[in-house]
Amino acid sequence: MSLIDRIAEARGEQALGADPVRLARAAEADEIKSLAARVAAAPEEGSPARPATAEASGPGEALTRLTDRASQALFERLGSKLTDSELPEAQLHALVRAELQRVIANEQTPLSVDDRRRLTEAVIAEVLGHGPLQPLLDDPTVSEIMVNGHDSVYAERNGRITRTPVIFSSEDHLRRVIERIVSRVGRRIDESSPLVDARLADGSRVNAIIPPLAFGGSSLTIRKFAAKPFQVSDLIGFGTLSPEMAELLRACVEARLNIVVSGGTGTGKTTLLNVLSSFIPSNERIITIEDAVELQLQQEHVVRLESRPANIEGNGAVTIRDLVRNALRMRPDRIVVGEVRGGESLDMLQAMNTGHDGSLATVHANTPRDAVARLETLVLMAGMDLPLRAVREQVASAVDVIVQISRLRDGTRRVTHVTEVQGLEGETVTLQDAFLFDYSAGTDLNGRILGKAVPTGVRPRFAERFADMGISLSSRVFGATAERPLPGRR
């Protein structure tokens, strides 16, 4: 007699036997309960029988073993359903919690109310969440998580990177968490595609790379986003922007100037781009283009586009350049490109030069001058075999403002330049700084840099556009400072 028949006979549910789908679900539930109870009651392989009380081996050790056994029991039965199941998430949580309570009830280890709560949270995080990383993801002070193999996890707090006590039980354990993350956004990671960009449900950026590319074990990097997007007031409070700089940037966005945010890795380019995007009027149509959706625009009329990698056969890839070209046919008022890193820079510059004013983008570079050089290099990567002067003319006529953000040695992120692109003189793109960071104030007792960005006193040429559009600025925005001479053009 099969398991299904025995269940039907024991319950006396002949009518149920006529419905194989319902009967199979009932059998699954009973099998989950039985498996979880057996695993919870059995001692670990190669170890002596579990003591009757937690005090015999220490309450912390007993709770850890119980967590591992309960997680393993539930994962073995539900593992394939965690990503592919058609069950709503609420029902999946309810099923896991119900079975977990049965596991706990069958345990001989006495548990206090706090231990029971910690056990439940740990198992739920392991089976349905992000395993050992869940406490770090829930910690609002953690801005970035870096996993360098299953036994080495680092976290960034307040710009400082420290090692955490968090570990994974094995390489397989880490791989399960990575696969769970990437599969939820329709991506995959395996030996044939061993690296991937993805995101969490809250928009946090995820990068994963596994062997054979990651020689020392799988690596996972999560850059967390705040639950509530930062506003310009927050950046002023952090010291990233000065009030005068924020006023100028708001006017630049409202005047539909083309702005490029430049900075190195981890400097906060995307956060600053998000704040700049918040200045776009709500009645304009915005198209955002990103590798993995990260921007958190608050306007209503927003279309968010995301690139797609190739499938397992190597087909079906949709690049940023494809999306930029398509966005031009979507009647955009503004185009916001999360980051330009290839041939799409040519299409973006052409869009800026052909009526799509007010576009925003980010680029990896350490100074505004480096940003111009990098844009030139990226345009040449488009494969159009353009002469260098033509490329520089494109850059000089398309980009109006470069905003440079840097991560200083004290770990803080500061906007160090607001630079106008004035045009092309001879073979050189001419730049003029409106704001420069002043380092002369030194540091405080904690090593924090006391300087701030100050106006150079030079009124940018695009200020005339503010007057034409009726945008007024306070006199302090372009005020010269006595502390530093006015710089010349670069």
Secondary structure, DSSP 8 states (H G I E B T S, - for coil): --HHHHHHHHHT-HHHHT-HHHHHHHHHHHHHHHHHHHHHHS--TTS----SSGGGT-HHHHHHHHHHHHHHHHHHHHTTHHHH--S-HHHHHHHHHHHHHHHHHT--S---HHHHHHHHHHHHHHHTS-GGGHHHHH-TTEEEEEEESTT-EEEEETTEEEE-S---SSHHHHHHHHHHHHHTTT---BTTB-EEEEE-TT--EEEEE-TTTSTTS-EEEEE---SS---HHHHHHHTSS-HHHHHHHHHHHHTT--EEEEE-TTS-HHHHHHHHHTTS-TTS-EEEEESS-------SSEEEEE-B---TTS---B-HHHHHHHHTTS--SEEEES---STHHHHHHHHHHTT-TT-EEEEE-SSHHHHHHHHHHHHHTTS----HHHHHHHHHHH--EEEEEEE-TTS-EEEEEEEEEEEEETTEEEEEEEEEEE-TT-B-TTS-B--EEEE-S---TTHHHHHHTT----TTTT---SSS------
